C-alpha cells in the first residue's frame, strides 16, 4: 500500500478485547483491516447523510405474485424512472412469494424517495432500501 501512515490509539482493555472477539468472529485477519473498514463505513454513512450524494440503492421487495396490480405497478414505476433504474432481478422464492431486487442510481434524495415509495406499495410483505455511496 502506498502512502500508509501508522497511527497509535488508546483503548480500554475490555473494549479492545470485545473488538478483537468481534473481528475474529467476522474473519478479519488483522486489527488494521477491521479498523480501516470501520472508518470507510463511517465515512460512507456521512456521505449518505448528504441528499445530493451520488449513490446506488438496492430495493428489496417481497410480495405475493397473485397481487397482479402490485406486479404491474412495480413495472410501471421502473419504466417511468428509466434513468434511475439500472436493473432488476426477480426470484420466485416460494409457492406464492416473489423477491424483486431493483437497483437505482441517482442522488440520495431521489433514489431514497423512489425506494421508499416502492416498499410502501400496497401488497408488499417485506421491503428494504439499502444505499451505498458511489463517490469517493
Ligand atoms: Ni415470481
Boltz pocket constraint, residues with backbone or C-beta under 6 A from the ligand:
constraints:
  - pocket:
      binder: B
      contacts: [[A, 65], [A, 90], [A, 91], [A, 92], [A, 93], [A, 97], [A, 98], [A, 99]]
      max_distance: 6.0
